[in-house]
Amino acid sequence: MLKIENLSKHYKETAALDLINLSISNGVFGLLGPNGAGKTTLMRILATLLNPTGGDIRMNAISLTRHPEKVRHMIGYLPQSFHVYPQLTPMEVLDYVAVMKGIRSKSLRKKTIHDLLERVNLQEKINEKVKTLSHGMKQRLGIAQAFIGNPSVVILDEPTVGLDPEERLRFRNLLSSEGKDKAIILSTHVVTDIESSCYEIAVLDRGRLVLDGTVEDLSEEAKGKVWEMDMHKNELVHLKAENLIYSIKQQQGSFVKVRILTDEKPFSGATLTTPALEEGYLSLLGDRS
């Protein structure tokens, strides 16, 4: 259990985080917010890489801010930009991380590494140099190293950047299995990542916590504001002229099925429909999303 209490981080006159209060238990916890919302700052503080200006974080009653050395071995962390020495191989990278996490048995390290590389589909690249890997492969290596040592808390900052659809599915399966006995914090601005993996979520905006609840709570933010209708594709120009937020869900010939996010009924033929998570997010944050 992680308990975040009145957490703040200030840079001169700017509040990157302002009195954040959250409780995070086992499972996959989603942290959403636009760029600049404070997500990475919060992740770095949780990973004990950055000191807060005020407040505290407790992991099983241990203060991360006052006793970081007592909890670091229990934390796995994937930063937003993951870099390692290009001359190393995935085997060498993960072996180094495993030693740092206190796994002294060479045979156990080898077994753990082979298992993780298989789960992120990198087993065939185990002895290739990192510099030869694609961006997506490097990202999968970063995900693997975050789970080394079976940490109690895993912090993933924008983990799906560079992953293709098949690897995103593999990543979600990994989260599903690993989230049973640990707290996994998934920070992203991609709503679909949250929708497929999380139940409990929080939304940050300009350093403030604007929602702490479930995916259903976020969808409810757009209740009564999502309208659906069929339009000729030439009429889409009217939506743009009115600065309406809309999405095209289906096209049949010259006509498209459109979902429009607005407080008032936009056109006579529009009917209210059930909001999706992304529409709740857009409704909550508006243009900043």
C-alpha positions, 0 to 999 in steps of 0.5 A: 500500500502506498499512501501519498499525503499532501505531496507538493513540489515547487520550482521557484514560483511554479507548482509542479505538484500541489497537495496531492493525496492518493492511496494506491493498493495492489493492482494496476493504477492508472495516472492520466494527464496531459503533458506538463500535468506533473505525472513525471515529477510524481513518478520520480518522487515515488521512485525516490529520485526526487525530493518533494517540497512538502508532504510525504509518501509511505510504503507499508508505514515506511516514509519514502522521503525520510528513509528512501534507502529502506524501500528502493529495493522494493521499487521497480522503475521505468523512466520516461526516457530509458537509456543504457550503455549501447555496448551491453546486451539485454542479458548484461543489462538485466544481470546488472539490475538483478545484482543491484536488486540483491539477487546474489544467486547467478542461476536465479538471476539467469532464470529470472532474466530468461523468463522476463525476456520471454514475457516481453518477446526479447528472448531472441535478442538476449545476446545482441548489443543494445545499440542494434535494437529498435526503439520498441525493443529498447522500451521492452527491455526497459519494461523487463528491468522494472520487474526484476527482483519482484518489487512490491511497487512498479512505476511505469512512466509512458511505457507503451511509447514505441510498442506496436499493437501486438506488443501492447497486447503482450504488455497488458497481459504482463500487467494483468498477471503481475498486478495480482501481488504488487502495485503497478502505477501506469502513467500515461497520456494515452487513454486506451492504455488506461481503459484496457488495464486499469480500474482505479485511476487518478487524473492530474492537471497543472499539478493538481489532482482533478479526479481520484476514482475509477474508469467509470467515474471518468466516463461519467464526466461526459454523461449527457454530453456525447451525441451521435448522428449520421452525417454526410462527410462533406458536412464535417466542415460545420463541426470544425467551424463550430470548434466541436470535439468529435470523432468518426466511428464508422463510414458507409459510402458518403456518410459517417457516424459521428460522436460529438462532445458538447453540452448542448444538442448540436444538430436536430438529428443528434441523439444522446449516447453512452460516453466512452472513457476518452470522452470523459477525459476530454470533458474533464480537461477540455482543450488541455487534454 
